[in-house]
Amino acid sequence: MTRLTARRRHLVIAAGGVIAIAGVISGTVAVATEGSGNSRGEETIAQGPTPTPDSKGGTPPPPTTPGAPNTPSTPATAAPTGPVSPEIVHEAETGGKTVALTIDDGPDPKWTPKVLELLKKSGIKATFCMIGPQARARPDLVKQVVADGHRLCDHSVDHNTAMDKRSEDYQKQQILDAKKMIEDASGGGPAGTIRYYRAPGGAFTPYSRRLAADNGMRPLGWDVDTRDWQRPGVDRIMENIKRELPNGPIILFHDGGGDRSQSVEALGRCIDWLKGEGYGFAFPKV
């Protein structure tokens, strides 16, 4: 699958001194754009310059304090039964020295099983941000993600990184239709609850955040863009992780959208390195 690599960064200074960054890359289910938008998945609130590739942005989360090293994963918590916060989350569920792995653009019949095998071997849980039609086409993989104890995230129907420029009706269709596709593919039940919504390329709007939150899905950003979607080589991916980890705990990888061999290898190296540095692993905060 060919991937689009353009993106943009918007700098908007409002009366309150708010900074928001967002990227616009056209995307479809067949051509999903990785890590597109702004660097940390913050919404666009005004027009700005042309696209540039994404990395990170927004207000960093509070510093963490050391926690129990090499914690394999967080204990399961009850799924929300009603609306959740519409604020874009950049925190792990547990405090301390923890990270949250997020995997985007699948499920993919070749690469998702490899990611699942690696996570199972490492004893770690992750959040899978799925594109609706991809989930509908591979319900076996969605069910396997759920059976392995991972969490699900709505990543829209078409992965249109310009959806923040579209109407509210369009945004609603992209979010709620994808939610239903993923839920149906999961087989339902509490384990199949969609706990998060990640806008393609960080193309959130106040409306889309509120809509997702009212439907029990916390808007999910990221702090570490591995740029694995660019396939720059595993060493470079690891450099990106080490450089951006001080920004916050939520790490962005991909299992869909093309050749993810570098992503799988880098994910394994990343997990080993994080464990060696004393990090634990948790889900993003709901």
Buried (B, 14 or more C-beta within 10 A) or exposed (E): EEBBBBBBBBEBEEEEEEBBBBBBBBBBBEBBBBBBBBBBBBBBBEEBEEBBBBBBBBEEBEEBEEBEBEBEBBEEEEBBEEEBEBEBBBBBBBBBBBBBBBBBBBBBEEBBBBBBEBBBEBEBBBBBBBBBBBBBBBBEBBBBBBEBBBBBBBBBBBBBBBBBBBEEEBBBBBBBBBBBBBBBBBEEEEBBBBBBBBBBBBBBBEBBBEBBBEBBBBBBBBBBBBBBBBBBEBEBBBBBBEEBBEBBBBBBBBBBBBEBEBBBBBBBBBBEBBBEEBBBBBBBBB
